Amino acid sequence: MTHKMGIIGFGGMGSFHYKKLLKGQEIVATGVWDIKEERREYARSFGLHIYESLEDLLADESIEIVLIATPNDVHHTIAIQALEAGKHVICEKPVTLNAKLLTEMLEAADKAGKLLTVHQNRRWDRGYRIVHQILGEGILGDVYRIESRVHGAHGIPGDWRQDPKQGGGMVYDWGIHLLDQAVMLFPDAKIRSVYATLNHVTNEQTDDGFFIDLTFDNGIHYTVEVGTSHFIPLPRWMVMGQDGTMLLDNWGLEGKIVCAHGEDDKDVVPVVTAAGLTKTMAPRREDTIKTLDIPDIWPDIGEYYRNITACLEGEATPIVTHDQMRRVMRLIEAVFASARTGEVIRFEIPLES
């Protein structure tokens, strides 16, 4: 069964859905509305119908589902309009800008009896899936720290992402992805605390990078970092356990897993420096470790839209749930609160606990 989609906003992500994610799917994009004439012309070059207005698109009874791929600040208004017009809704991330607006959107979806979800596409990133598998296998022993980073050196994009009124900044742009990955790695663990700082290296108006430290009640400390002025990027992922460490480097995800092996490390040869020597920080002997290859995992990004199709046909529930959307949005708010006050924010566990 084919389900017709209208795309609202045919910029980078709106066109990516059409050209890449919808290929071979039973959801077919047939028309577009964009406020920019050049984007409407671009959509027309693919043979897509161009609507005269947003209202024109929403009035089309053949359109069953809409994708909202606009600047972040108008997700809320457009989603409610679409839901009230009887359409199912997929929002590009972030679904909206705060928990209050999200609640209004979810209430509108409940009232209309329609699907509302968000496209958290980074759940299909190779690095995230590799980390998920390694954690499940337990080969690192008890994991105590995870570091997740995205570094670039081009500054914040020079479009609406520089405007805080439009929901610009790296917390909304990349933080929403990395925080979603963090909570999905440990869905049953509560977050005790959140501490965050924001960078304003190239832009005074909005954040062009950030550092976030999460403490889970399972004992794991989780660092999330994004920078747009890093000319030497740090590893994309570091996972540290009692019995081993995993490193994934940048976008190519070259890396390795090093685990304890064989007998205990004895007779350590100290490292000698000009200022002194150290046994504590000396490397382990080669006969006490083993190096493993990174798993060869290639996630199927088509899973997202197959799930949406199954939801439309009453055969499944959304991969990205309302509760997950609420949790990440509240986490985003805690990040901004910590950065604003300079304080550690207690999150899902009260102080007395």
Short mmCIF file of the C-alpha atoms (twelve columns), coordinates in Angstrom:
data_MODEL
# 
_entry.id   MODEL 
# 
loop_
_atom_site.group_PDB 
_atom_site.id 
_atom_site.type_symbol 
_atom_site.label_atom_id 
_atom_site.label_alt_id 
_atom_site.label_comp_id 
_atom_site.label_asym_id 
_atom_site.label_seq_id 
_atom_site.Cartn_x 
_atom_site.Cartn_y 
_atom_site.Cartn_z 
_atom_site.pdbx_PDB_model_num 
ATOM 1   C CA . MET A 1   0.000  0.000   0.000   1 
ATOM 2   C CA . THR A 2   1.362  3.410   -0.988  1 
ATOM 3   C CA . HIS A 3   1.126  6.380   1.379   1 
ATOM 4   C CA . LYS A 4   1.494  9.865   -0.091  1 
ATOM 5   C CA . MET A 5   3.695  12.418  1.670   1 
ATOM 6   C CA . GLY A 6   3.974  16.176  1.389   1 
ATOM 7   C CA . ILE A 7   7.326  17.737  2.291   1 
ATOM 8   C CA . ILE A 8   7.315  21.111  4.033   1 
ATOM 9   C CA . GLY A 9   10.754 22.641  3.564   1 
ATOM 10  C CA . PHE A 10  12.910 21.322  0.722   1 
ATOM 11  C CA . GLY A 11  16.320 22.378  1.997   1 
ATOM 12  C CA . GLY A 12  19.196 20.080  2.848   1 
ATOM 13  C CA . MET A 13  17.297 17.572  4.988   1 
ATOM 14  C CA . GLY A 14  13.952 17.802  3.179   1 
ATOM 15  C CA . SER A 15  15.623 16.982  -0.133  1 
ATOM 16  C CA . PHE A 16  17.756 14.279  1.550   1 
ATOM 17  C CA . HIS A 17  14.597 12.483  2.669   1 
ATOM 18  C CA . TYR A 18  13.297 12.589  -0.897  1 
ATOM 19  C CA . LYS A 19  16.510 11.605  -2.678  1 
ATOM 20  C CA . LYS A 20  17.858 9.055   -0.195  1 
ATOM 21  C CA . LEU A 21  15.627 7.928   2.648   1 
ATOM 22  C CA . LEU A 22  12.373 7.419   0.739   1 
ATOM 23  C CA . LYS A 23  13.917 5.363   -2.062  1 
ATOM 24  C CA . GLY A 24  12.291 1.940   -2.200  1 
ATOM 25  C CA . GLN A 25  9.776  2.823   0.497   1 
ATOM 26  C CA . GLU A 26  5.980  2.587   0.439   1 
ATOM 27  C CA . ILE A 27  5.785  6.224   1.528   1 
ATOM 28  C CA . VAL A 28  6.069  8.340   -1.612  1 
ATOM 29  C CA . ALA A 29  6.670  12.097  -1.598  1 
ATOM 30  C CA . THR A 30  4.470  13.690  -4.249  1 
ATOM 31  C CA . GLY A 31  4.550  17.391  -3.434  1 
ATOM 32  C CA . VAL A 32  6.459  20.173  -1.716  1 
ATOM 33  C CA . TRP A 33  5.947  23.558  -0.152  1 
ATOM 34  C CA . ASP A 34  8.908  25.818  0.603   1 
ATOM 35  C CA . ILE A 35  8.910  29.570  1.241   1 
ATOM 36  C CA . LYS A 36  11.960 30.030  -1.030  1 
ATOM 37  C CA . GLU A 37  11.423 30.161  -4.764  1 
ATOM 38  C CA . GLU A 38  14.823 28.578  -5.514  1 
ATOM 39  C CA . ARG A 39  13.945 25.539  -3.383  1 
ATOM 40  C CA . ARG A 40  10.556 25.253  -5.066  1 
ATOM 41  C CA . GLU A 41  12.319 25.303  -8.428  1 
ATOM 42  C CA . TYR A 42  14.738 22.661  -7.223  1 
ATOM 43  C CA . ALA A 43  11.854 20.422  -6.127  1 
ATOM 44  C CA . ARG A 44  10.123 21.031  -9.460  1 
ATOM 45  C CA . SER A 45  13.222 19.691  -11.233 1 
ATOM 46  C CA . PHE A 46  12.426 16.255  -9.728  1 
ATOM 47  C CA . GLY A 47  8.885  16.374  -11.091 1 
ATOM 48  C CA . LEU A 48  7.349  17.077  -7.688  1 
ATOM 49  C CA . HIS A 49  4.135  19.044  -7.445  1 
ATOM 50  C CA . ILE A 50  4.660  22.514  -5.958  1 
ATOM 51  C CA . TYR A 51  1.879  23.768  -3.738  1 
ATOM 52  C CA . GLU A 52  0.851  27.410  -3.717  1 
ATOM 53  C CA . SER A 53  1.043  27.625  0.081   1 
ATOM 54  C CA . LEU A 54  1.250  25.571  3.254   1 
ATOM 55  C CA . GLU A 55  -2.523 25.719  3.510   1 
ATOM 56  C CA . ASP A 56  -2.796 24.422  -0.061  1 
ATOM 57  C CA . LEU A 57  -0.681 21.387  0.838   1 
ATOM 58  C CA . LEU A 58  -2.628 20.664  4.024   1 
ATOM 59  C CA . ALA A 59  -5.925 20.903  2.140   1 
ATOM 60  C CA . ASP A 60  -4.862 18.141  -0.265  1 
ATOM 61  C CA . GLU A 61  -6.843 15.093  0.871   1 
ATOM 62  C CA . SER A 62  -4.516 12.722  -0.997  1 
ATOM 63  C CA . ILE A 63  -1.651 13.651  1.347   1 
ATOM 64  C CA . GLU A 64  -1.668 11.275  4.309   1 
ATOM 65  C CA . ILE A 65  1.568  12.268  6.032   1 
ATOM 66  C CA . VAL A 66  3.778  15.347  6.078   1 
ATOM 67  C CA . LEU A 67  7.462  15.786  6.754   1 
ATOM 68  C CA . ILE A 68  8.399  19.063  8.438   1 
ATOM 69  C CA . ALA A 69  11.970 19.997  7.485   1 
ATOM 70  C CA . THR A 70  11.890 23.723  8.204   1 
ATOM 71  C CA . PRO A 71  13.921 25.866  10.635  1 
ATOM 72  C CA . ASN A 72  13.352 24.650  14.182  1 
ATOM 73  C CA . ASP A 73  11.243 27.537  15.487  1 
ATOM 74  C CA . VAL A 74  8.234  26.786  13.267  1 
ATOM 75  C CA . HIS A 75  8.038  23.006  13.817  1 
ATOM 76  C CA . HIS A 76  5.493  23.506  16.609  1 
ATOM 77  C CA . THR A 77  3.080  25.728  14.664  1 
ATOM 78  C CA . ILE A 78  3.232  23.744  11.427  1 
ATOM 79  C CA . ALA A 79  2.863  20.388  13.199  1 
ATOM 80  C CA . ILE A 80  -0.283 21.484  15.013  1 
ATOM 81  C CA . GLN A 81  -1.740 22.873  11.771  1 
ATOM 82  C CA . ALA A 82  -0.990 19.597  10.008  1 
ATOM 83  C CA . LEU A 83  -2.446 17.462  12.782  1 
ATOM 84  C CA . GLU A 84  -5.604 19.553  12.875  1 
ATOM 85  C CA . ALA A 85  -5.829 19.071  9.098   1 
ATOM 86  C CA . GLY A 86  -5.858 15.304  9.657   1 
ATOM 87  C CA . LYS A 87  -2.277 14.558  8.622   1 
ATOM 88  C CA . HIS A 88  0.263  12.310  10.290  1 
ATOM 89  C CA . VAL A 89  3.460  14.224  11.076  1 
ATOM 90  C CA . ILE A 90  7.183  13.508  11.003  1 
ATOM 91  C CA . CYS A 91  9.347  16.363  12.282  1 
ATOM 92  C CA . GLU A 92  13.007 16.764  11.566  1 
ATOM 93  C CA . LYS A 93  14.965 17.058  14.798  1 
ATOM 94  C CA . PRO A 94  14.655 18.759  17.175  1 
ATOM 95  C CA . VAL A 95  10.936 18.131  17.287  1 
ATOM 96  C CA . THR A 96  10.566 21.618  18.831  1 
ATOM 97  C CA . LEU A 97  12.374 23.999  21.192  1 
ATOM 98  C CA . ASN A 98  11.111 23.143  24.681  1 
ATOM 99  C CA . ALA A 99  8.989  20.727  26.680  1 
ATOM 100 C CA . LYS A 100 5.958  23.050  26.860  1 
ATOM 101 C CA . LEU A 101 5.720  23.323  23.084  1 
ATOM 102 C CA . LEU A 102 6.206  19.565  22.751  1 
ATOM 103 C CA . THR A 103 3.346  18.930  25.181  1 
ATOM 104 C CA . GLU A 104 1.058  21.077  23.013  1 
ATOM 105 C CA . MET A 105 2.096  19.122  19.929  1 
ATOM 106 C CA . LEU A 106 1.505  15.767  21.617  1 
ATOM 107 C CA . GLU A 107 -1.898 16.898  22.865  1 
ATOM 108 C CA . ALA A 108 -2.816 17.919  19.317  1 
ATOM 109 C CA . ALA A 109 -1.711 14.503  18.039  1 
ATOM 110 C CA . ASP A 110 -3.769 12.707  20.693  1 
ATOM 111 C CA . LYS A 111 -6.825 14.829  19.899  1 
ATOM 112 C CA . ALA A 112 -6.478 14.204  16.162  1 
ATOM 113 C CA . GLY A 113 -5.666 10.522  16.612  1 
ATOM 114 C CA . LYS A 114 -2.665 10.916  14.333  1 
ATOM 115 C CA . LEU A 115 0.988  9.899   14.394  1 
ATOM 116 C CA . LEU A 116 3.524  12.470  15.573  1 
ATOM 117 C CA . THR A 117 7.160  11.483  15.688  1 
ATOM 118 C CA . VAL A 118 10.636 12.882  15.065  1 
ATOM 119 C CA . HIS A 119 13.381 11.763  12.703  1 
ATOM 120 C CA . GLN A 120 16.244 10.795  15.056  1 
ATOM 121 C CA . ASN A 121 18.341 9.508   12.195  1 
ATOM 122 C CA . ARG A 122 21.592 9.272   14.170  1 
ATOM 123 C CA . ARG A 123 20.253 6.135   15.836  1 
ATOM 124 C CA . TRP A 124 21.420 4.498   12.608  1 
ATOM 125 C CA . ASP A 125 24.964 5.877   12.779  1 
ATOM 126 C CA . ARG A 126 27.592 3.136   12.513  1 
ATOM 127 C CA . GLY A 127 29.530 4.412   15.534  1 
ATOM 128 C CA . TYR A 128 26.477 4.397   17.770  1 
ATOM 129 C CA . ARG A 129 25.509 0.883   16.654  1 
ATOM 130 C CA . ILE A 130 29.071 -0.350  17.224  1 
ATOM 131 C CA . VAL A 131 29.095 1.075   20.747  1 
ATOM 132 C CA . HIS A 132 25.678 -0.462  21.418  1 
ATOM 133 C CA . GLN A 133 26.934 -3.896  20.336  1 
ATOM 134 C CA . ILE A 134 30.161 -3.697  22.349  1 
ATOM 135 C CA . LEU A 135 28.243 -2.714  25.475  1 
ATOM 136 C CA . GLY A 136 25.906 -5.656  24.958  1 
ATOM 137 C CA . GLU A 137 28.772 -8.095  24.547  1 
ATOM 138 C CA . GLY A 138 30.427 -6.948  27.787  1 
ATOM 139 C CA . ILE A 139 33.952 -7.431  26.444  1 
ATOM 140 C CA . LEU A 140 35.198 -4.248  28.156  1 
ATOM 141 C CA . GLY A 141 34.041 -5.385  31.574  1 
ATOM 142 C CA . ASP A 142 32.199 -2.901  33.772  1 
ATOM 143 C CA . VAL A 143 32.057 0.301   31.723  1 
ATOM 144 C CA . TYR A 144 32.601 3.438   33.770  1 
ATOM 145 C CA . ARG A 145 32.979 6.202   31.187  1 
ATOM 146 C CA . ILE A 146 31.833 7.004   27.637  1 
ATOM 147 C CA . GLU A 147 32.936 9.999   25.591  1 
ATOM 148 C CA . SER A 148 31.026 10.993  22.449  1 
ATOM 149 C CA . ARG A 149 32.337 13.869  20.350  1 
ATOM 150 C CA . VAL A 150 31.760 15.576  17.021  1 
ATOM 151 C CA . HIS A 151 34.439 18.065  15.988  1 
ATOM 152 C CA . GLY A 152 34.783 20.289  12.942  1 
ATOM 153 C CA . ALA A 153 36.738 23.418  12.047  1 
ATOM 154 C CA . HIS A 154 34.367 25.430  9.831   1 
ATOM 155 C CA . GLY A 155 32.448 27.326  12.500  1 
ATOM 156 C CA . ILE A 156 28.678 27.294  12.844  1 
ATOM 157 C CA . PRO A 157 26.770 27.149  9.508   1 
ATOM 158 C CA . GLY A 158 26.075 30.596  8.064   1 
ATOM 159 C CA . ASP A 159 22.315 30.222  7.685   1 
ATOM 160 C CA . TRP A 160 19.393 30.290  10.147  1 
ATOM 161 C CA . ARG A 161 21.420 28.053  12.471  1 
ATOM 162 C CA . GLN A 162 23.204 31.198  13.618  1 
ATOM 163 C CA . ASP A 163 19.927 32.742  14.820  1 
ATOM 164 C CA . PRO A 164 18.803 31.772  18.349  1 
ATOM 165 C CA . LYS A 165 15.254 32.940  17.583  1 
ATOM 166 C CA . GLN A 166 15.024 30.259  14.897  1 
ATOM 167 C CA . GLY A 167 16.370 27.533  17.160  1 
ATOM 168 C CA . GLY A 168 19.940 27.803  15.947  1 
ATOM 169 C CA . GLY A 169 23.042 26.607  17.740  1 
ATOM 170 C CA . MET A 170 24.871 23.346  18.126  1 
ATOM 171 C CA . VAL A 171 22.869 22.091  21.120  1 
ATOM 172 C CA . TYR A 172 19.768 21.883  18.927  1 
ATOM 173 C CA . ASP A 173 21.720 20.886  15.821  1 
ATOM 174 C CA . TRP A 174 24.013 18.126  17.135  1 
ATOM 175 C CA . GLY A 175 23.265 17.936  20.845  1 
ATOM 176 C CA . ILE A 176 19.808 16.552  20.174  1 
ATOM 177 C CA . HIS A 177 21.433 13.625  18.324  1 
ATOM 178 C CA . LEU A 178 24.183 12.832  20.797  1 
ATOM 179 C CA . LEU A 179 21.930 13.115  23.846  1 
ATOM 180 C CA . ASP A 180 19.363 10.854  22.188  1 
ATOM 181 C CA . GLN A 181 22.122 8.309   21.579  1 
ATOM 182 C CA . ALA A 182 23.212 8.575   25.220  1 
ATOM 183 C CA . VAL A 183 19.795 7.852   26.680  1 
ATOM 184 C CA . MET A 184 19.099 5.099   24.132  1 
ATOM 185 C CA . LEU A 185 22.307 3.291   25.135  1 
ATOM 186 C CA . PHE A 186 20.967 3.132   28.718  1 
ATOM 187 C CA . PRO A 187 17.162 3.363   28.420  1 
ATOM 188 C CA . ASP A 188 16.540 1.872   31.875  1 
ATOM 189 C CA . ALA A 189 19.073 4.036   33.735  1 
ATOM 190 C CA . LYS A 190 18.129 7.365   35.262  1 
ATOM 191 C CA . ILE A 191 20.279 10.461  34.889  1 
ATOM 192 C CA . ARG A 192 21.384 11.859  38.229  1 
ATOM 193 C CA . SER A 193 22.905 15.117  37.068  1 
ATOM 194 C CA . VAL A 194 23.692 17.334  34.095  1 
ATOM 195 C CA . TYR A 195 26.521 19.854  33.809  1 
ATOM 196 C CA . ALA A 196 27.087 21.898  30.663  1 
ATOM 197 C CA . THR A 197 29.111 24.756  29.232  1 
ATOM 198 C CA . LEU A 198 28.501 26.404  25.863  1 
ATOM 199 C CA . ASN A 199 31.113 27.787  23.451  1 
ATOM 200 C CA . HIS A 200 30.851 31.064  21.564  1 
ATOM 201 C CA . VAL A 201 34.090 30.992  19.594  1 
ATOM 202 C CA . THR A 202 32.817 32.251  16.240  1 
ATOM 203 C CA . ASN A 203 29.318 33.423  17.164  1 
ATOM 204 C CA . GLU A 204 28.217 35.575  20.076  1 
ATOM 205 C CA . GLN A 205 24.512 35.067  19.496  1 
ATOM 206 C CA . THR A 206 24.235 31.322  19.774  1 
ATOM 207 C CA . ASP A 207 26.343 28.348  20.807  1 
ATOM 208 C CA . ASP A 208 28.829 27.041  18.257  1 
ATOM 209 C CA . GLY A 209 29.911 24.184  20.527  1 
ATOM 210 C CA . PHE A 210 29.356 22.704  23.962  1 
ATOM 211 C CA . PHE A 211 30.531 20.305  26.648  1 
ATOM 212 C CA . ILE A 212 27.994 18.210  28.581  1 
ATOM 213 C CA . ASP A 213 28.664 15.776  31.405  1 
ATOM 214 C CA . LEU A 214 25.914 13.311  32.354  1 
ATOM 215 C CA . THR A 215 25.983 11.067  35.412  1 
ATOM 216 C CA . PHE A 216 23.782 7.961   35.214  1 
ATOM 217 C CA . ASP A 217 22.577 6.054   38.250  1 
ATOM 218 C CA . ASN A 218 24.312 2.924   36.910  1 
ATOM 219 C CA . GLY A 219 27.638 4.616   37.685  1 
ATOM 220 C CA . ILE A 220 28.504 5.630   34.135  1 
ATOM 221 C CA . HIS A 221 29.835 9.113   33.440  1 
ATOM 222 C CA . TYR A 222 28.980 10.176  29.923  1 
ATOM 223 C CA . THR A 223 30.625 13.112  28.124  1 
ATOM 224 C CA . VAL A 224 28.999 14.730  25.104  1 
ATOM 225 C CA . GLU A 225 31.045 17.326  23.240  1 
ATOM 226 C CA . VAL A 226 30.605 19.281  20.031  1 
ATOM 227 C CA . GLY A 227 33.031 21.834  18.620  1 
ATOM 228 C CA . THR A 228 33.116 23.755  15.353  1 
ATOM 229 C CA . SER A 229 36.611 25.233  15.838  1 
ATOM 230 C CA . HIS A 230 38.644 22.064  16.404  1 
ATOM 231 C CA . PHE A 231 41.443 21.824  13.855  1 
ATOM 232 C CA . ILE A 232 42.641 18.548  15.404  1 
ATOM 233 C CA . PRO A 233 39.520 16.507  16.219  1 
ATOM 234 C CA . LEU A 234 39.487 14.221  19.214  1 
ATOM 235 C CA . PRO A 235 38.125 10.658  18.811  1 
ATOM 236 C CA . ARG A 236 34.470 10.321  17.853  1 
ATOM 237 C CA . TRP A 237 33.944 7.689   20.586  1 
ATOM 238 C CA . MET A 238 35.872 6.455   23.621  1 
ATOM 239 C CA . VAL A 239 34.397 3.696   25.781  1 
ATOM 240 C CA . MET A 240 36.325 2.807   28.941  1 
ATOM 241 C CA . GLY A 241 35.750 -0.299  31.012  1 
ATOM 242 C CA . GLN A 242 37.473 -2.132  33.832  1 
ATOM 243 C CA . ASP A 243 38.865 -4.720  31.391  1 
ATOM 244 C CA . GLY A 244 39.368 -2.733  28.210  1 
ATOM 245 C CA . THR A 245 38.967 0.393   26.096  1 
ATOM 246 C CA . MET A 246 37.431 1.037   22.690  1 
ATOM 247 C CA . LEU A 247 38.374 3.943   20.407  1 
ATOM 248 C CA . LEU A 248 36.554 5.040   17.255  1 
ATOM 249 C CA . ASP A 249 38.263 7.851   15.405  1 
ATOM 250 C CA . ASN A 250 36.330 10.567  13.556  1 
ATOM 251 C CA . TRP A 251 33.918 9.805   10.686  1 
ATOM 252 C CA . GLY A 252 35.856 6.926   9.190   1 
ATOM 253 C CA . LEU A 253 35.509 5.096   12.516  1 
ATOM 254 C CA . GLU A 254 38.972 3.645   12.314  1 
ATOM 255 C CA . GLY A 255 39.853 2.382   15.742  1 
ATOM 256 C CA . LYS A 256 40.521 -0.577  17.943  1 
ATOM 257 C CA . ILE A 257 39.512 -2.422  21.059  1 
ATOM 258 C CA . VAL A 258 42.223 -3.239  23.579  1 
ATOM 259 C CA . CYS A 259 41.373 -5.661  26.403  1 
ATOM 260 C CA . ALA A 260 43.180 -7.263  29.298  1 
ATOM 261 C CA . HIS A 261 44.460 -10.750 28.479  1 
ATOM 262 C CA . GLY A 262 46.434 -13.502 30.161  1 
ATOM 263 C CA . GLU A 263 48.223 -13.032 33.446  1 
ATOM 264 C CA . ASP A 264 48.231 -9.907  35.581  1 
ATOM 265 C CA . ASP A 265 50.578 -7.179  34.483  1 
ATOM 266 C CA . LYS A 266 53.643 -7.535  36.699  1 
ATOM 267 C CA . ASP A 267 57.226 -6.322  36.497  1 
ATOM 268 C CA . VAL A 268 56.139 -3.063  34.919  1 
ATOM 269 C CA . VAL A 269 58.909 -1.228  33.133  1 
ATOM 270 C CA . PRO A 270 58.663 2.413   34.226  1 
ATOM 271 C CA . VAL A 271 58.428 5.306   31.810  1 
ATOM 272 C CA . VAL A 272 61.379 7.652   32.330  1 
ATOM 273 C CA . THR A 273 60.962 11.323  31.484  1 
ATOM 274 C CA . ALA A 274 63.204 14.322  32.050  1 
ATOM 275 C CA . ALA A 275 61.167 15.206  35.130  1 
ATOM 276 C CA . GLY A 276 61.075 11.732  36.673  1 
ATOM 277 C CA . LEU A 277 59.728 8.222   36.186  1 
ATOM 278 C CA . THR A 278 56.347 6.552   36.558  1 
ATOM 279 C CA . LYS A 279 55.188 2.946   36.764  1 
ATOM 280 C CA . THR A 280 51.538 3.904   37.231  1 
ATOM 281 C CA . MET A 281 51.264 5.425   33.756  1 
ATOM 282 C CA . ALA A 282 53.521 2.941   31.979  1 
ATOM 283 C CA . PRO A 283 51.937 0.954   29.120  1 
ATOM 284 C CA . ARG A 284 50.980 -2.665  29.715  1 
ATOM 285 C CA . ARG A 285 53.182 -5.420  28.368  1 
ATOM 286 C CA . GLU A 286 52.082 -6.864  25.043  1 
ATOM 287 C CA . ASP A 287 51.515 -10.322 26.562  1 
ATOM 288 C CA . THR A 288 48.892 -8.903  28.961  1 
ATOM 289 C CA . ILE A 289 46.600 -7.334  26.353  1 
ATOM 290 C CA . LYS A 290 44.787 -8.348  23.182  1 
ATOM 291 C CA . THR A 291 43.668 -6.057  20.377  1 
ATOM 292 C CA . LEU A 292 40.349 -6.712  18.644  1 
ATOM 293 C CA . ASP A 293 38.954 -5.367  15.401  1 
ATOM 294 C CA . ILE A 294 36.020 -2.993  15.351  1 
ATOM 295 C CA . PRO A 295 32.794 -4.870  14.441  1 
ATOM 296 C CA . ASP A 296 31.778 -4.493  10.801  1 
ATOM 297 C CA . ILE A 297 28.308 -3.026  11.266  1 
ATOM 298 C CA . TRP A 298 26.332 -1.259  8.528   1 
ATOM 299 C CA . PRO A 299 22.920 -0.148  9.839   1 
ATOM 300 C CA . ASP A 300 19.899 -0.141  7.542   1 
ATOM 301 C CA . ILE A 301 18.629 3.454   7.433   1 
ATOM 302 C CA . GLY A 302 15.519 2.256   5.605   1 
ATOM 303 C CA . GLU A 303 14.279 0.810   8.896   1 
ATOM 304 C CA . TYR A 304 12.937 4.200   9.979   1 
ATOM 305 C CA . TYR A 305 10.460 4.603   7.134   1 
ATOM 306 C CA . ARG A 306 9.493  0.925   7.126   1 
ATOM 307 C CA . ASN A 307 8.508  1.443   10.748  1 
ATOM 308 C CA . ILE A 308 6.496  4.560   9.859   1 
ATOM 309 C CA . THR A 309 4.687  2.587   7.146   1 
ATOM 310 C CA . ALA A 310 3.879  -0.186  9.615   1 
ATOM 311 C CA . CYS A 311 2.561  2.428   12.056  1 
ATOM 312 C CA . LEU A 312 0.279  3.911   9.390   1 
ATOM 313 C CA . GLU A 313 -1.081 0.435   8.680   1 
ATOM 314 C CA . GLY A 314 -1.647 -0.326  12.370  1 
ATOM 315 C CA . GLU A 315 1.024  -3.016  12.538  1 
ATOM 316 C CA . ALA A 316 3.646  -1.339  14.761  1 
ATOM 317 C CA . THR A 317 4.359  1.458   17.185  1 
ATOM 318 C CA . PRO A 318 6.868  4.247   16.427  1 
ATOM 319 C CA . ILE A 319 10.568 3.585   16.942  1 
ATOM 320 C CA . VAL A 320 10.887 7.120   18.353  1 
ATOM 321 C CA . THR A 321 8.259  7.295   21.083  1 
ATOM 322 C CA . HIS A 322 6.563  10.230  22.773  1 
ATOM 323 C CA . ASP A 323 8.243  9.393   26.085  1 
ATOM 324 C CA . GLN A 324 11.661 9.410   24.410  1 
ATOM 325 C CA . MET A 325 10.888 12.754  22.803  1 
ATOM 326 C CA . ARG A 326 9.843  14.210  26.170  1 
ATOM 327 C CA . ARG A 327 12.926 12.911  27.928  1 
ATOM 328 C CA . VAL A 328 15.402 14.327  25.444  1 
ATOM 329 C CA . MET A 329 13.602 17.681  25.329  1 
ATOM 330 C CA . ARG A 330 13.748 17.926  29.125  1 
ATOM 331 C CA . LEU A 331 17.427 17.014  28.940  1 
ATOM 332 C CA . ILE A 332 18.029 19.828  26.436  1 
ATOM 333 C CA . GLU A 333 16.359 22.246  28.849  1 
ATOM 334 C CA . ALA A 334 18.612 21.018  31.671  1 
ATOM 335 C CA . VAL A 335 21.664 21.600  29.459  1 
ATOM 336 C CA . PHE A 336 20.673 25.223  28.833  1 
ATOM 337 C CA . ALA A 337 19.861 25.725  32.540  1 
ATOM 338 C CA . SER A 338 23.256 24.411  33.617  1 
ATOM 339 C CA . ALA A 339 25.092 26.525  31.047  1 
ATOM 340 C CA . ARG A 340 23.145 29.629  32.101  1 
ATOM 341 C CA . THR A 341 23.648 29.198  35.865  1 
ATOM 342 C CA . GLY A 342 27.012 27.431  35.932  1 
ATOM 343 C CA . GLU A 343 25.492 24.829  38.242  1 
ATOM 344 C CA . VAL A 344 25.062 21.071  38.192  1 
ATOM 345 C CA . ILE A 345 21.394 20.321  37.493  1 
ATOM 346 C CA . ARG A 346 19.787 17.434  39.326  1 
ATOM 347 C CA . PHE A 347 17.748 15.635  36.728  1 
ATOM 348 C CA . GLU A 348 15.765 12.417  37.250  1 
ATOM 349 C CA . ILE A 349 16.887 11.598  40.792  1 
ATOM 350 C CA . PRO A 350 16.253 14.025  43.685  1 
ATOM 351 C CA . LEU A 351 19.192 15.249  45.764  1 
ATOM 352 C CA . GLU A 352 18.211 13.225  48.843  1 
ATOM 353 C CA . SER A 353 18.544 10.007  46.856  1 
# 
